[in-house]
């Protein structure tokens, strides 16, 4: 069954920044570096879920126009669906514990699936992804976060 990403307003530059700040802090400083952030920012769980969708879905989804469909491509598509569905269920069932879990899933996906072009470290890859996502957010929300 395909994972259906509901229509939604794209993340704002500020949301992108907050989500990647959390990811980078967790990646570089561990759990102690992000302690209390989920409780202080209730929107963070939804921001991270949206980032997970934006990062994982394009890599795992089968695009029949550009992909030669085969058993492996459909298996990868289904793995992406299962992962995103599980993360969505986690958000609904336990938002506070979902924050570090989703962040760790994004980090692990970044480490194992999205290697940098020159074998960059994960923090550099996350920073590059943050810049790309922030730029896309600025294109959609040109007046929001214009001061950055």
N, C-alpha and C positions, 0 to 999 in steps of 0.2 A: 504494500500500500504506500503510495507516495506521501512524502512529508509536505504538507501544504503550509506555506508561509502566508499567513493572512495579510491582506492589504494593510499597509501601515504607513505612517508618516516616517520618512527617513530620520535617523538620529541627527541631532543638532551637533555643531562643532564642540560645544561644551560637554555633551553626553559622550561623544567619542573620546574627548580628552580624559574625562573621569574614568571611563571604562579602561582605557589603555594605561592610565596612571595606576589603577589597581593591578592590572596584569603585570606591569613592569615592577611595581613594588613587591608583589608576591614572587615574581621570578628572581629578583635580585636580593630580596631580604627575607623571604620566607613568611610564614604565617604571622610572626610577631610584627612584621612591617605593615600588615593590613588589619591587625586586630581592631575591632570596633567600627570599622568602616561600613560594614553591611548594616549594622544597627543605626548608624548615623545618617545613612543615605538609602532610604527604602527603595528608591528608584533604581539603584545600582544593579539589582538582580535582573530587572528587565533590560537594562542597558547591556549587561553581559550576555544575556540570552540573544538579544538582537545582534551583538557582535559575533557570537558563535554562529548564528545563522548566516551572517554576511561572510564569515571566513570559511566555514565548513561546507555550506551548500554549493557554492560555485566549484569547489574542488571535487566533490563526490557525486554531484548530480549528472545524470546522463543527458547530454545535449545531442539529440538524434541528428541535428543538422551538421555538427562538427565532429561527432564521435562515431566511429564504426561500432555499432552495438555488438557486444559479445557477452558471454557469460560473466567474465570478470568485470566489465563495466556495469552490468546490472547488479552484481554483488556489491560493488563499491557504492553504487547508488543506494542500495538497501541499507548498507552499513551507515551511511550518512543519515538516512531517514530514521533508523533506530536510535542513533546517537542523539539527534536533535529532538526526537520525541521523548526520550528519556530525560533530557535536560529540561524540556518543557514541563514534564510531569513533576520533576524535582522542584521547579519554580512554584508550581501550584501547591505542592504538598508541604514544602518547608523552605520558604524564600531565604531565610537567614543562612541556613546551612548550604543552600544552593549557590550562594555567591562564591565562596572559595572553591567549591566543586566545579562550577562552570569555568571559573578562571583556570583551574588546573587542567581541565579538559582542553581549553583553548591553547594553553601553553604546551601541553603534550602533543596536540595535533600540530602545532607550529614546529616543535622539535622533530617529530617523526615523519610528518607528511609534507611540510613546506620548507624544505631546506633553502637557505640563502644561496644566491648565485655564486658566491665565493666561499661557501661554507661559513657564513657569518655566524656569530653566536646568537642565541635566541633573543637576547635583549635587543640587539641591533635589528634583527628581523621584526620584532614587535614594534620597535620605533619606526621602522620603514612602513609597516602596515598602518600604524597610527597616523603617520603623515598622509598616506594615501586616503585613508578613511576620512580624516579631517578635511582634506581638500574636496572630496566628494560631498561631504556634509556642507561645506561652505558654498558649493555650487548650488545646492538645493535650498539652503538657508543663507542667502548672501548678506543679510543684515544681522543675523544672529552670530555672535562671537566675532564680529568684524574687528574688534580691538586686539585680537591675538595675532 
